[in-house]
């Protein structure tokens, strides 16, 4: 039967084809329709099914009747060249089909994906009705030993084109990292009609607009999935795409970098210095050889940008988001945090006001001990989403590592094998939300000083000058003169005003080093 409501019935330039993921044997024949236009018959040996691609809607019913009696499935298309034979949808796979993967990257995450697929092969087949097979793994050095066993029939290759140009590969999985070669393989795979699964938050944050534009220009069956890109094993992307569609998100705040949370836990709980905590994180594999992306807050900022697009429909340049890492934190700051009854966490925070203005920042934050994020320790990630309908939703889990990240990739792969569709991978854009590079908060200030008369008076005058009201001034006992410091907690004030205050204080001759400041997460905190 023919559904005349299908887009191909009214738009002959749009092709709809029955796709067979596994095509071990095909023979092609040409024939003429009664209208004289050429058709192509694609027949799979051993399967009582034939696909006829017809380049026009002008044919006789007698032609249809005779074809249907032979068990023919029709698909209409414009004149088809060899490159157009590939294609259509994972939704149209038959029960005996195979979904074939090509993986870019055979390291920690790539190996985890292969292991999970091998371990749960039978379960995935029952769940999806498809056999999910890894055909190729692309690596930099094929001679390097791997810590996982390649499945039968899988080959290790070193050329990207071995996967990109292989028409038998349906899904390209990118877990190689970086934003140069990784972009080439992601964009190349999409252009070649392959769905993409990636864990690359840096690439998405950098080129979100370009990726979105390409995906929207392709056939809707070509999917882009990236659950593993934000917070590893926590299913926050899928939740943002499906669980808040009828809700309004007011605030997101989260621990979205495992390395820095591990370090801050060591500094707070174990009394370690910044350098000691970083060394331990490196020894355990939480920090890269160059940990700048982690400790500088840039990794968290990339993730926050992606979450902001999903939650608020705005695409913000990363450099516009205020970003401060943990490099300026000292033991003194944790001492004052304990005095106040809390601790310090590196958080990514985004908030939407009633007027539609969206503000965001990445920064160390003071959180009280009764806050749900205060007890999230080690390399664990957590995100709290505050919304109109669900009020408060907290997601917590492993944000990095072999199997947590691989697990999220597997979820995307299985979803594609089941035929799940996500036509707008980044959710619709907002027409009224506006990003503002400023926010309001209560702030904690720590000032190191050389002892002299009139310090508190000068600080008070500077705060008054910039409209900053002081809530309290704290000074813990000083054991060493080089650790002379005191802390100030302000009332709620704009971030821009605090920046001006800090600049003026730093210029005073008694100020030692750069003053430190951080927002207090909740404005209703109590001391």
C-alpha positions, 0 to 999 in steps of 0.5 A, a space after each residue: 500500500 502507498 501512504 499518499 500523506 507521506 512527504 515523498 508523495 508530495 515532494 518527489 525530491 525527498 527520498 524514503 527508502 527501506 534500509 537494510 543495515 546488513 547487506 552481505 549480498 546485493 544484486 542490482 538490476 535496472 528496469 523501465 517503469 510504464 512511463 519510460 523512466 528508469 527504476 532500480 531494483 535492489 534485491 537481497 539474496 535469501 530475503 523475500 523482499 525487493 526494494 524498487 527505487 522509482 524516480 517519479 510518481 508517474 506509473 500505472 496501477 498495473 505496474 504496482 499490482 504486478 510488483 506487489 504480487 512479487 512481494 515488492 516494497 516501494 520507495 520513491 526517489 529522484 534519479 539515484 546515483 550510486 552515492 544515494 543508495 545508502 540511507 534512511 532510518 534506523 526506525 525502518 530496520 527489520 528484526 534481523 538487521 544489524 546496527 554496525 558501529 565505527 569507533 574513533 578512539 581505542 583508549 579508556 572510553 572506547 575500550 569500555 564501550 566495546 566491553 559493555 557491548 560484548 558483555 550485554 550483546 544478547 540483552 541488547 539484541 532482545 531489547 532492540 531486536 537488532 545485533 549491535 556490532 563493532 566493525 572498526 576501531 580507529 586509533 593513532 597507533 594500531 600496534 599499541 596493545 589494548 586493554 580490551 578484547 576486540 570482538 570477532 570481525 572487528 578490525 583496527 584501522 588508523 585512517 579516519 576514512 576507513 570508517 567515514 567512507 564505509 557504507 556498512 557502518 551506521 553509527 560513528 562513535 567519537 571518543 578520541 577527544 580534542 576539537 580539531 580532528 574530532 570535528 572533522 570526523 563528527 562533521 564528516 560522519 554526519 555528512 555521510 549519513 551516519 548518526 553520531 554518538 560523542 562524549 566530546 563536550 569541548 567540541 560541542 561547546 565550541 561548535 554547537 551552532 555549526 553542528 546544529 546547523 548541519 544536523 538540521 540540514 540533513 535527513 531527520 534520520 541522521 541523529 546526533 547524540 551526546 549524553 556522555 559529554 556532560 557529567 559522564 554517567 549522569 543522564 542529565 542530557 536525556 533528562 533535559 531533552 524529555 523531563 522538563 519539556 512542560 516545566 520552567 527551569 529557574 536555576 541550575 547549580 552543579 559540581 560538574 568537574 570530578 578532578 576539582 571536586 576531588 581536590 577540594 575534598 582533599 583540601 577540606 576534609 584532609 587539610 591538604 594544600 592545593 599543590 598536595 591535592 593536585 599531585 594526588 589527583 594526578 597520581 590517581 588519574 583524575 587530572 591530565 598532564 596539563 590540568 589547566 582545563 580542570 583547575 581553571 574551570 574551563 571544563 566546567 564552563 563548556 558543560 555549563 554552556 551546553 546545559 544552558 542551551 538545553 534549559 534556556 534555549 540560548 547559545 552563549 559564547 564560552 568567553 562571555 561566561 564568568 569563569 574562575 577556577 580553584 587555583 587561588 584557594 588556600 587552606 585559610 579559605 577552608 578555615 573560614 568556610 568551616 567557621 561559617 558552617 560550610 565548605 567550598 565547591 567549584 560550581 557551574 551556576 545558571 539562573 533565569 530571572 522573571 524578566 527572562 534574563 539568564 546569568 551564569 558563572 563558574 566559580 568556587 562557591 561557599 555552600 552551607 553544610 545542610 546544602 545537598 551539594 556540600 556532601 558530594 565528595 571525591 570525583 563525584 558529580 552532582 547537579 540540582 535543577 530548580 523548576 516550577 513544576 518539579 521544584 528541586 531535582 538532584 542528579 548525582 553520580 560518577 562524572 568521569 571514568 571508563 565505564 560511567 562515560 562508556 555507559 552513557 555512550 551505550 545508552 545513546 547507541 541502544 536508543 538509536 538501535 531502537 529507533 528513538 528520534 531526537 530531531 532537535 538535539 539541543 532543544 528549540 531556541 528561545 525567542 525571549 531569553 537574554 544572556 547578561 554577563 552579570 549576576 547578584 549574590 552574597 559574596 565571601 571576600 578574603 583579604 591578606 594584609 600587612 598590619 597597619 592602622 586603618 585597614 577596616 576603615 579603608 575597606 569600609 569606605 571602598 565598599 561604600 563607594 561601590 554600593 556594597 553593604 557588609 554583613 560581617 567581618 571575620 578573623 580567625 586566630 593567626 598562627 603565622 604572620 605570613 598568614 595574616 588575613 581576614 574575611 568579609 561577607 557582604 549582603 546581596 550585591 552585583 558581581 560587577 560591584 565586587 570586581 570593582 571593590 577587589 580592584 580598589 583594595 588590591 591597589 592599597 599598600 597593605 594588601 598582600 597579593 590578589 584578594 580572593 572572592 567567591 559567591 555564596 550559593 544560597 542567598 538565604 544562608 544563615 551564620 
